[in-house]
Amino acid sequence: MTPATESPLVNLIRAEYQEMPGLSLTRRQMQRLWSLDSATCNAAIEALVSARVLKRTQRDSYVLDTPNA
């Protein structure tokens, strides 16, 4: 893991998705839910996608990236 994937915000988002495996949020919804500015939200999403915690769907939302699913 990199420092970006170990930040408190990234850990919070990861925990929320793991607690609710069916969670599917757009960038905008993530910004509202966690009161994030655009740059911070984008950085968190990038870290989580790079770490294969989240994946982007065809509908531009982010879901838990479950192996073999």
Summary of the structure (lengths in Angstrom):
residues: 69
radius of gyration: 11.0
end to end distance: 22.6
largest distance: 32.8
contacts: 175
relative contact order: 0.22
helix: 54%
strand: 13%
